[in-house]
Amino acid sequence: GAVVSQHPSWVICKSGTSVKIECRSLDFQATTMFWYRQFPKQSLMLMATSNEGSKATYEQGVEKDKFLINHASLTLSTLTVTSAHPEDSSFYICSARRQGTAQPQHFGDGTRLSIL
Amino acid sequence: DAKTTQPNSMESNEEEPVHLPCNHSTISGTDYIHWYRQLPSQGPEYVIHGLTSNVNNRMASLAIAEDRKSSTLILHRATLRDAAVYYCILRASGNQFYFGTGTSLTVIP
């Protein structure tokens, strides 16, 4: 069964709206989670690393004021797309991994965001 | 960050083995080699990973070259459900994954 849950699965909203996406690790604690964005026919692009209890680390070119990340507990990270515009429409995916050097990452099922 | 190179697409007949190659010539000694696959509109699914030795699990086998500069994902008997984009990824020191373009596998009935 799924070990990382993402909510909502899809959202449609008007331009200018802020949208929050949740990522939960279901049966393990994750001090670190990751957020990706994927445009149609393209690969996943890492946006940021979410760190529990501290600030997220953003990849180059990703606006931290646009994509707010909060990792307030060991099982929950949220991504808020602030004042979303049509160009922010994309497939957003999170991942988390269990503690341990050799552990793989587990990905959520993604959130399809459509901004009208 | 170490990068990977994969063919854009491959085809296989159903019930035949499939060998998906990946080059990672800039791999460092501590980089794990991970393979994931992604179906349309879904998050990536873990397939297998390894460091130096070949690995087997219920989904696939991973053959790693002795110099670790390349690896091959082996699906022993392709099924229609194996049609997906397969990504070969090297895990960075901070545990980040930087995805390449992947290989789109088509399975022919």
Interface residues (C-beta under 8 A of the other chain):
Chain A: V4 Q6 T32 F34 Y36 S43 L44 M45 L46 T49 T57 F91 I93 S95 R97 A102 P104 Q105 H106 F107 G108 D109 G110 R112
Chain B: Y32 H34 Y36 Q38 S41 Q42 G43 P44 E45 Y46 H49 L51 Y87 G94 N95 Q96 F97 Y98 F99 G100 T101 G102
